[in-house]
Amino acid sequence: MSAVGHDLRMAGEEILVNLIKDEVSEVVSGIAEDFAEDLGLGEFALGGENPLDFVDVATRLAEGDLKGIFAVDPVRVKLRTPVIDLDGFMSYTADHAVYGDVWVGNIDMTIKVPKNFGFSAIYFNGKKDEVSYWFCQITPPDGNDDPYELGSPLSNVAAPLDNPVGLGIVDLVGASGRLYHHMSPTAAGTIVPDANMRYGANMRFVFFDQQKEGETMRLEVSGEVNSAENGDYTLAFDGNVQIRSPAPEVVSIDSAAVIQGTISIKYNSAEDHFIGYAKVVINKEGVLCAEGSLLVDVKPGFWRVAVGTREDRIVFVPGCAGWSPTGWLDIDQTTAEIGLGLQYSAKMEGPSKNMGFAKIAFGVDAGIAAGIVVAVRYEPSLKLAKAGLWADIWAIVYFKYKFPVKSWKTIVLVDIFLRGDLVLIFDPPPTILEGSLNGHVKVLFFNANINASMRKKI
């Protein structure tokens, strides 16, 4: 090829590149502007110098290499509205084994109402096996500027806000949220395309009382909804609260709080299945130690109400030491089971000693509980289903330490727990003698689990 021909070819390719570049930018920006206008969001812009790489595009078109036209160079996205501002970058991946063709972005968000506070967002938008999908998760900024790696696990735990948002007598101190279409979370924590999942959403919030910054109350609530393409859906609400907490934290529950409460409500429309669970634990040393739970489980042909269970007994100990009653009541559509017993428990902690560089203390929490269990079948006819004995034994020896201007920390030196049951099962016949012993023994770094059982026909 002559020099003149070569120059003409290069000039032609440059003109073609610029034409394609201008056309694509106009189309993409037009789509974005129309989308923003439909939502009433205001100005939307794609910005930055050469956000799309069109180098050698004419040659690739001539050679039929359409997928190679777009490079992986990030595309900047920007949104300005009276309520929210967005600014970030999107990157494109083609033919991913799990995600197909997908745009993935890290976007900074500023919420302007009721006052300014920032969030970081991770956003997917792609197509796999001819099914389009998208996903967005927002969390407060964590200072990590590394871009999200496609396929990495994504935690939906509420993250701390740098600047808490005042809401009357409480502050919003932690949050996270996600919204997705044709995607589902996996057990490994990843989010993957799922053509059967129409929409899903999850929100989590953490609140502190404003006056004492969580020492009086820490409240965490979360809600989730998933809607399948066939019309089925699931709903979930979870919450926990801690009252009078010596060391409140945004991302974790303080087990030393005087009062701890949890609640969980779930519904599955495909099975018409409702499950509700609530539990309260009170631990006011020298005054009252108590705990109780309530379970409600309802679906077609089955219902169950349990006030405490064998593993989660109702406990009420005035003074947190000495003798006290304990037990549970568990009823379903055919059977009623009651467990009754007595418990003796003791909690002792020696006075702290100042070692100069730190304060230390030792403590013991031990006890024994035993009683009877009886189950009666009342449908379709009244009969004794089972009767027997049960017993629990536990002992914990711990070491506490506290450095100056730090909170107390605890190290468990010995942890022993044993649970034993021996029951006669009368219905259905024949009569069976069944026994079990479960628990664990932990001494420093030594750990042994116990799991023994027996079953014999009488």
N, C-alpha and C positions, 0 to 999 in steps of 0.2 A: 504494500500500500504506500502511495506517495505521501510526502509530508503534508501536502495540501489536503489530501483525502483524510489523513489522520486527524488534522486540525478540524476539518468539517465534522468528522464523527464525534470528536470530543465536544465540540460546540453543541452538536445536536443532543448528545446525552445530557449535557448540562442544562439545556433548555427543558428537556423532558423531565429531568429530576426536579427542577424548580416548579414546573407545572404540577407534577404529582404532589410535591411537598405542599404547595399552596392549597391545592384542592383537598387533600386529606386534612390539613389543619382546619380549613373552613368547614368541612363536613363534621369533624369531631367536635369543634367548638359549637357548631350549630345544634348538634344533638344535645350537648351539655346545656346550652342556653335554653333550648326548648324544655328539657327535663326540669331545670331550675324554675323556669317560668310556670310550668304546670303545677309545681309544688308551692309556688309563691315565695321562692327563696331569694329572689333578687339576682344580683350579678354573679355570674359563674364564668371562670376563665381558665383556659389552658395557657400557661406561660412558660418563659424560659427560652434560651437560645437553642435553636435546633433540637426541640424535645424529641423528635423522631429522627432516626438515622436512615437517610435515603441514599447513602453512598453506594454507587454501583447499581442503583435500582434499575436503570435502563437495560444494563447487561443482563441482570437477573430476569427481567421481564422477557427479554428476547430469548433467554434460555429456559423459560418456563419455571423459574425458581420463585414461585409466589410466596412461600412460607419464609424465605430468607430476606424478604423486603424489609421487615421490621426488625431492628436490632433490639438488644436488651437494655439500651440506654433508658434511664428513667424519664417519665413524662411528668412534668409538674402540674398539679391541680390546685385551684384556688377558688374559694367561695366566700363572698362577703354578703351578710344579711344583717338586719337589725338585731337578730337573736343569736346567731352563731357565725363564726369565721372558721374557715378550713384552709390549711396550707400543707402540702406534702408532695410526695412523688409516687408514681405508679411504674411498675416494671412488668414486662411481658414475658411469659414462658410458653413455648409451643410444644405440643405433643408430650406433655408430662404423663407418666404412667398412671397416676392417680387422678390428676386434676385436668388432664386434657390441655386445651388452650386457655390460658388464664392470665389475667392482670392481678397483681398483688401490690398493695401499697401500704406505706406507713404515713399517716396523716396526723398533723397537730390540729387540735380543735380548741377554740375558745368560746365558752358559753357566756353570753353577756347578760342573761336574765336569770335569777334576780340580781346577781352581781358577777363580775368577771371571775372565772376559774377555768383552768386548762384541763384538757384530756388528750390522751394519745389514742389513735384508732388504727386498727389493722383491718384492711379491706381486701376481699377477694371478689372477682367478677370473671366468670369463665363459662366454658361449655365443655361437657364430657359426654360422649356417645349421643350427640345431638340434643342434650338436655342442658339448658342454661341454668346457672346458679349464681348466688352471691352470698356474702357473709360480711358482717361488720362487728367488731368488738371494740369497746371503748374502756379505757382505764385511766386513772390519773397518771401523769408523767412520772417515770421512775429514774430518769437521768440516763437511761440506756438508749443511745442513738443508733445502735446496730439495726439494720433492716431485718424484718421478719424473714426467716428461712422457711420456705414452703414445705409443709408437712411436719413442722415442729409442733410439739404439744402446746396447747394454749390453756392456761389456767383461768377460770372464771371467778377466782377468789377476789373479794373486794380489796382494792389497793388504797393506801392512805392518800388523802388530799394534802397538798402542801399548804393550802390556805383553806381551812374549814369554812363551810358555808353556814351562817347563822340562820336558824329556822325557829324563831321564838325561843323556847326554853332549852332547845337542843341544838347541837351543831352536827351537820353532815360532815363526817370525818373520813369516810371511805366509800368507794363505789366501784362498780363495774357493770357492764351490760353488753349483751350480744343479741344480734338479730340476723336471721339467715333464711334463705330460700333454696329449696332442693339441696340441702346439706344437713348432716347430722354429726353430733359429737360421738367419738368412740371411747371405749374403756381406757385407751391409752392416752386420752386427753387431746387427740388431734380432731380436726373437723374436716370431713370428707364429703364429696358429692353424694347425694342420695335422691334419686328421682322420685322416690315414694314420699319424701317429706316435703309438704307444700311450704309451710312456714314454721319457724320456731323463734322463741325469744326467751331471754333470761336476764333478770336484773337483780343486783345485790346492793344493799345500802347498809352503812354502819353509822350509828348516831351515838354521840356522847352528850350527857347533860352538860349544859353550858357553864354552870357555876363552878363545878369542881372537875371539869374536863374528864368525865367518865368515871370518876370515883363513886359518885352516887348512882349512876346508871350507864350501862353500855347496852345498846340494842342493835341487833343485826337481823335484817329481814331480806328474804329473797323470794322471787316468784318466777315460775317458768311455765310456758305453754308451748306445745308442739301440735301442729295440725297436719295430718297426712292427706295425700291426694284423694284417698277414698272417703274422706269425710270424718274419719276417726280423729280423736284428739286426746291429749293428756294435759292435766293441770297439776301444778305442784306449788305449795307454799311452805316455806320453812322459816323459822325464826328462833332466836335465842336471846335471852336477857340476863344480865348480871347486875345485882344490886349490892352496893357497898363493896366495891372492888378495890383492893389495896394497890394493884398495879395494872390498870386497864391498858389494853393494847388494841389497835385497830384491827389487826389481822388474826387475832387468836382470842380464845375464851380464857378468862382468868379463873382457874379452878379454885382459887382461894377466896372468891367472892362469897359474901354471907348468904345470898340467895341466888340460885341459878335456875333458870327456866328454859325449856325447849318446847317447840311445837312443830309438828309436821303434818301437812294435809295433802293428800294425793288423790287424783281421780283419773280413771282410764275409761273413756267412753266405749271402746270396743268391747270391754268386759263388763261395763256398767259397775265398776269396782271402786269403792270409796274406802280409804284408809286414813284415819286420824289418830295422832299420838301426841300426848303432852306429858311432860314430867317436870316436877319441881323438887329442888334440893335446898334445904336450909341447914346452914352450918354456922351457928352462933355459939362459939366456944363458951362452955359454962352455963349456957342458957337453954338452948334447944338445938338438937340435931334431928332432922327428919327428912324423909323423901317419899315421894309417891308418884305413881304414873297412871295414866288412863289410855286405853287402846280401844278404838272403835273400828271394826272391819265389817263392811257390808257389800255383798254382791248377790246377784240372783241365786236363790237356793241356799244362801249361807249368810249368817251374821254372827258376830262375836263382840262381846264387851268384856274387857279385863281391867279390873282395878288392882294394879300390881300383877306380878307373875311370879312363878317359882324362882326365876333368875333375877327378878327385879322387885323384891318384896317391899311392901309398905312398912316403913320404919318410923317410929316416933319415940325419941329418947330425950326426956326432960333432963337438963343439966349435961347432956352429951355423955353420960356415963351411968352405969348401973343397969338394973333390970328394966325391960320394957316389952310391950306386946309387939308382935309382927305377924305378917301373913299376906294373903292375897285372895281374890275372888275372880274366877274366870268362867264366863257363861257363854255358850253358843246355842244354836237352835235345837240341840238335842241333849246337851250335857251341862251340868253345873259342877264346878270344882272349887273347893275351898281349902286353903291351907292356913292353919293356926299354929302359933308357937310363941315361945319366949326367947328373948335375946339378952345377953349380958355383954356389955361393951365398956371399954375404958380407953381414954385418951389422956396421955400424960406427956408433958414436955418440960424438961428441966430448964432452969434459968439460964439465960445467955451469958457467956463468958467473953470478956474483952481480951483478945490476944494481942492488942496493939494495932496490928495491921488489919484485923478483921474481928467480927463477933461470930461466935459459934454456939450451937445448941443441939441437943439430942432429944428425940421424941419417940413415943411408942403409941400405936393405934392397934388394939387387939380386941377380939371378942369371939363369942360362940352363940349360935342360935340353933334351936331344934324344935320340932313339933310334929304334928300329924297332918296328913292330907287325905281328903275324902272326895270322891267324884261320884255323882249320882246321875244316871241316865233317866230323864223324865219324858222323853219321846222316843218311840211311840207308846212305851209303858214304863212305869216306875221300877227301877232296879238299881242295885249297887254296882257301879262300874269298876271302882278300885278303892283301895285303902292302904295306907302305909305310913312310914316315918321318913323324916328328912332332917338333915343337919348341915350347918355351915360352920367352918372354923377359919379365922384369919388372924394374921399378925404382921404388922409392918413396923420396922425399926428404921428411923431416918436420921440424917445429919443435915443441919441447916447452917448456912454461913452468910455473912453480909459484909461486903467491903464498904468503906466510907462513901457516902453519897450514892450508893447502889441499893437496890431492893434485895430482900432475902431470897436465896436460892436453896433448893432442897436436893439432896442426894439420898436415894433409897438404898439402905445397906442390906436389909432383909425383907423379903416379901413372900409370905406364905398364904395360900388360899386353897381350901379343900371344900368341895360340895359333894355330899353323899345322899343317896335316895335308896329306899328299899320298900317296894310296894307289891301288893297282891292285886292282880288284874283279874276280875271276875267276869267281866263282859267285854268282848264276846268270849264264850267258853272255848277251850277248857281253861281252868284257872292257871295263871302263870305267876311265878315269883320272879320279879325283875329287880335288879340292883345295879347301881352305877356309882363310880367315884371319879370325880374330875377336879382338876385344879393345877396348881403350879407351885414350885419352890424355887425362889431366886435368892441367892446369897452372893452379893457383889457381882462378879462376872460369871458365876455358876448359875445355870438355868435348866430346870427339869420340868417337863410337862407330865401330868398324870391323866390317863384316860383309860379307865378299866370298867368293865361291865359284865353282867351275868344274866342269864335268862333260863329258867327251869320250869318245866311243867309239873304241877302238883297233882 
